[in-house]
Amino acid sequence: MRAERRTLLVLLGLIALAGAALALLTAANRRAAEAEREAEEGSIPLTAFGEAELEAIEYTWQGQTVRLAYDGENWTLADDPDYHLDQTPCDTMAAALVGLRAKRRLEAQPGEDYGFAAPLVTVAVTAAGRTETFVFGDSNPVTGDIYLQKAGEDAVYTADAARAGCFEVSREELFEPFNPAGITASRLETIRYTLADGEEVCLQAVSVPDESGADSAYTTVWRLTDQPDAPLDEEKVEAILSALGGYVTGQITPAAGADPAACGFDAPLAAVTAWDGAGEYVLTYGEGTDGYYLMVEGDGSVYTVDGAAANAFLPAEELKI
């Protein structure tokens, strides 16, 4: 009995030792991971503000300066708030600046400019009423880290190149594609459009018995209102629906100099009115010297679209099978 008790105590002791060893190993691994992460991100703090304190970011890349304003929830272009801005890259820029850390601090060497004379990108961030400016120069060919300098300091720092890479985005690349008319193609009931030669085409969504033959089965098809018995090419009708329900690819706002006449709206390709039972949508497609464009009633912006969308509106005879 005593032998069994001693054996049990020994086993319990071994279990306790194993648990302690596991705890120590886990803690050591955690510290190692933290050290590795700190080494990757850097340990020299260059900024000390939080995301909630952000007010604005201004950066210059390839000669173009972009100014972003932040209201605590959303980013806008400071000089063009109507521009449909993609929030994701803006949030990435903010994350790169919040808690910005350098890996190394160097003393500038005579004759070396580290790329600061013609910087890759210059960034000014305003937070809590204070503006700090950073200049990102060349990359170290060995480590891949980028050199940066903080305005007002002579020191040169190195940091993860991704801290600068997120600013290599033009104003046009910050645009977020969307449907400016707010059309959901599957809800449309009537589409009427007038072509450049004056021809008017009107399409109506109608319910017809499903080909399955079931008494209660119906499907929706599109027909010409003045020729309801004429079957239409489904692919061509689908192209019209895709054009109306699709996303634009770019935006020229009034503040950016939107010029409808230069984009072909004096003689449009198609003037379209669509209904979905809840509202009316009025759109116009034009062709300029360098592409295809869309305007939506009540919106002063000119939007870029692809040629397939602008040329989807065909004469009635070409829609027929």
N, C-alpha and C positions, 0 to 999 in steps of 0.2 A: 504493500500500500504506500509506504513511504517512498519507495523507488518510483512508483507511478506519479506521485505528487511532485517529486523532483524533476521527473521527465516533463511533466506538464509545465512546471515553472520555467524550465529551460526553453521549451517551445514558445511560451509567452514572451520570454525575454528576446528570443530570436525574432519573433514577429514585430516586437516593439523596435528593435534595432533596424529591421528592414524598413519599417514605416518611417523611421527617422532618416534613414539613408535616402529613401525615395523623396522625402520632403526637401532634403538638402539638394538632391540632384535637380528636382523641379525648380527650386529657387535659383540654382546656379544656371540652369538653362534659360530661365526668364531673364536673369541679369545679362547673360551672354547675348540674348536676342535684343534686349534693350540697347546694349553697347553696340551691337552691329547696326541697329536702326539709327542710332545716334551718329555712328561713323558715316553712314550713307547720307543722312540729312545734314550733318554738321552740328557742331557744338558751340559755335560762336554766334550769339544772338545779334541780329541786325535790326529787327523790328520788335516792338513790344506792345502791340495793340491787338484787340480782339475783332472778330468779324462784325460784331454789333456796333463797333466804333467806326467802321468804314464809311466814307462819304463819297469818294471819287477815286478813279484810276485814270491816268493819262499816260499813253505810251506812244512811242514813235518807232516804227519799223519800216524799213525800205522807203523812207521818205514820207510816209503817211502817218499822220498823228490822229489817234482815236481817243476821244474823251468820253469816259463812262461815268454816269452818276448813279448813286445807290440810295434808295429811300428806306433801307432796312429790310426790304423784301425782294424788290426787283431792280434790275439794272436797265438803264436806258442810255441812249446816246445823248450826251449833255446838250449838244447843239442841234439835235434832231430827234426829239422824243417820240415822234410818230413812226420811226423806223422799227420794223418788227425784229427785235433783237433776240438772238438765241441766248438763253440764260446760262446754259451749261458751260461754254467756254469762259464766260464772265466769272462764274463761280470758281472755275479752275484757276483763273488769274488771281482771284481774291485769296484762295487757299495757298497759292504760292507765296503771297506777300505776308499773310498772317503768320507770325512766328518764323519769319525768314531767318535762316541760319547759314553761316558760312562754315566750310570745313577747315580752312587755313587762313591765317593772316600773314601777309608778306609785306616786306618793305620794298617799295618801288625801286627798281634798279635803274641807274642812269642809262639813257638810250633805249629803254624799253617802254612802250606805251600800252602793251597788253591788249591792243585793239580798241582802246578808248578814243583814239583820234577819229575813227570811223566805226562807232559802236554797232553791234548787232541790234540792240534794242535799248532804248532809254525809257525808264518807268518812273513816274511820279505818283505816289499814293498819298491820299489825304485821309486821315483818321483822327477823330477827336479834335478837329480843328488844326491839326498840324500836318504839314506836307513834308515828305521825305522822298528824295530822288536817288535812283540807282542806275548806274550805267553798266551794261553787260557788254564785254568785249570778246576777245578770242577764246577759243577752247584750248586747254592743255592737251597736246597731242598724245601724251602718255596716259594720263588719267581720264581724259574725256571731260573733266570738270571745266567750268567756265569761269573766267576772271570777271570780277565785278568791283565796282568802287562806289562808295556812298558819298553823295555830295557833301562837301565840307570836311572830308577826311582825305589824308594823303595815302593811307594804307590801301593795299590791294588785297582782295579776298578771292578765295575760290569757293565755288558752290556747285551743287548738282546742276547739270546743264538743263534739266527739265524745268528748273525755276525760270529760265529765260525762254525756253521753247514754247511755253504756252502763250507767249505774247507774239509769236510769229503768225499772226492772224490779221488779215486785212479787214477793213470795214465790210466789204462785200461778203467775206467768209463768215462774218458774224450774223448774217441774215438767217432767220429761221423760216424755212418754207412753210406755208400755210394756205388756206383757202380764204381769200379776203372777202368773198361774198357770203361765206358761211353756209355754202350749199352742201347738202347731203344728197348725192345723186339718186340713191334708192328711194327717196321720198318724193321725187319730182313727179308731177302729174301731167304737166303741159309745158312744151318748149316751142317758142316761136322765134324765128330769126329772119333777118333781112340781109341778103348778100349784097356785094358791091354793085352788081348789075341791077339791083332793085327787086329781084325775085324774093318773095316771102314764102317761107316754109313753116308749116305748123304741125307739130307732132303731139299726139295724145296717147297716154298710157291707158290701155283697156284690158279688161279681163276676158279671157277666152277659155273654153273647155280644155283641160289638159289632154295631151295626146295619149295618156294612159287609159283613157276611156271611162274612168270612174265618174259616176254621176255628180259627185260633190267636189271633184277636183278641178280647180281653175288655175290658170297662170296668167301673168301680166306680160303683155307685148305692147310694142309701140306701133302706131299707125299714123298715116297722114290723115289729118282731119277731113280733107276734101276727097280722100280716096281710101276710106276705111277698110276696103276689101283687098287692097294691094299689099301683099307681104313685103316686108323690108329686110334688108341685109342686116342680120343681128350684129355683126362685127362693126359695121359702120354706125349703127345706132349706139352701140357700146362706146365707140370712140367719142361720140358727142357727149354721152353721159360722163365719160372719164375726163373730158375737157372741162366740163362744168363743175364736177366734184373734185377735180385734182388740185394739186398745190402749185402755186407760182414759184419761180426760181430766184427771183430778185425783186428789188423795190427801189424806185426813184421817187422820193417824197418831194412835195413842193419846196421844202427847205433846201433840198439837194438840187433843185432846178428842173423838176419834172416839166417836160415840154410835149404836150399831147400832139401838137402839129408835127413835130419832128419824128414822132413815133407812128405816124400814119393814121391818126384818128380823124383827120379831115376827110379821108376817103376810106373808111374802115372795111376790113375784110368781112366782118359780120357784126350786126347789132342784135343782141339776144335778150329776150325776156323769158323767164322761166317762173313757174308757179309750183308750189308743193302743197297747196291746201291751207297753209298757214301764212304764207307771205309771198311777195313778188321780188324777183331778183333781176336787175337790169345790168347787163355787161356788154362791153364793146371790145372787139379784137382788132388790132391794127398791125401793119407791117412797116417797120422802119428800115433804114439803110443797113442796120447791123443786127436785126433780129425781129422777134415777134413780141407783141405787147398786149396787155389787158388793162382795161379800166373798169371800175365798178361804180355805179351811180352813188353819189354821196361821199365818194372817197377821192381826194385830190391826187393820190399817188398813181404813178404808172408802174405796172408790174411786168416783169419779163416772164414769158412762157415759152415752151418749146414749140417748134413748128407743127408737130402733130396735133397739138391742142388747138392752135389758131386755125388750122386748115381742116378741122374735123367737120365743119359745117358745110355740107354739100348741097347742090341743087336737088330738088325732089326726085327727079328721074334717076339720079345716081344713087339714091338710097334704096331704090327698088331692087328686088332680086331679078 
